[in-house]
């Protein structure tokens, strides 16, 4: 029975608004739970994360290996020089990751090595056609070009 | 990763809020809202100071950054306070509201996002591709390195983009003592916290009843944190224009006045300094406010114009000057829109809005036209939001890139972040507040600046609320942390 003095329209409007707020909360809460759980699951499997460089992210094996390689290479190269990432496939995203990890250098993609006057090649998996080998580790070589 | 580098963003944010506090101390808002506004003002002031340091050849050395932060933080306490500032009202509407379950859920959302950000697992690709790279490079070169930006192969790092965000990262790294992306990525959850706090205070001041306010605050934080985690948004610059629009909302809802002018001026400066897409947002904020002044037959004085435009000019001026002087403007930023492209863009936009990591929340933007039609107080906000959406549409339609669909899919989900939280807040003000809230600022019984009226209607809101309980019970419930009204 409707309590005395109640406005049915107001009652309906109020309940609708309350319901809208609850729906929004459940909606966002479900999204948060979904994404949080998915990210946690992926993070636990990060060592086995395998993807093209377009999907690289921090903490995966590929970027960690690149970080280690470029860290060693930086000890051999004078700050500020131009460095080319040797890569016959001209992988754009690998180049961008290398540039991020070597901010003190002008990091260029292989095809721009000449134009940039690159003094060094850093190679992860291929031997460049020229250059003097300065350092080699599994999956990481540094060559002096000039 | 160390405690110092993880704490650095928090320390810098506190110093910036102290520095910006002097500028916004006359804003008639709650203490928490003022803290957010002070942080926003502090970020803008830092950018202006870094630009000045660059222009004067001072460089962003540790000493310079420390001096900027220290002088900024101390200056509000050294400057004499005017009697008006001493009596500046603090709005009671939201400060009186006790913390509740919505705040707790929001904090959980921010904390989880922060944990993922500090782990770097949700680091944004653009942080790697340009924002972080520029920040680190500028840190090493003690300023904006125009020679580096101008290298022919560096067109990929958007050399013509504004440098507020890289500057903020560099200043944080100076305080941290070194570049550590674990700590620097924490800026994103910190900004989400500021967004959530501002939104909470706005809803409180706008008489949204406690239960709904908690629900909306929690929903916004949870939804944005979900997107932040799922879409790898730690380190993205998009949190800054998002903050700008959320903080601007109260000024767009209330009748135009001096406090609103300054608030919008600062928000416009932050948006324009953060991203190139923030520039049209900044222009919209300023123009809409000027039109609102004109429609009320108020001729804004020189002070009002300066408050609206000066922060924007101080941020945009050095950026445009630097870009122009070094010839950094990229030709692919300009083009002419075509219908053929527009036809390709529209389905891509729908697909991007449906991005899994957003879980459909961008569909709430479809409420914006409804705001125009049914909520007169929200029309200024709706106009700004629609102009921004129109700008995105035009940008895509004018893009010289061949695969415009790919461009839309890789960028539009991020751009939606600029609008979604503020739109949720606007919709809550329009449709979840009690009917009395509609009279605030509408000219019917509103106070001069309309703001105190908002606080009062917060207390009166129960009178015409949902009607599902007796008045006394609902008034009592609204005083409880978990609401119930």
Interface residues (C-beta under 8 A of the other chain):
Chain A: X6 X7 X10 X11 X13 X14 X15 X17 X18 X20 X21 X22 X24 X25 X27 X28 X29 X30 X31 X32 X34 X35 X36 X38 X39 X42 X43 X46 X57 X58 X59 X92 X96 X97 X99 X100 X103 X104 X106 X108 X109 X112 X115 X116
Chain B: X105 X109 X112 X116 X119 X120 X121 X122 X123 X125 X128 X129 X132 X133 X136 X137 X140 X148 X151 X152 X153 X156 X157 X179 X181 X211 X212 X215 X216 X218 X219 X220 X222 X223 X225 X226 X227 X229 X230 X232 X357 X358 X359 X360 X361 X424 X428 X431 X432 X464 X465 X466 X467 X468
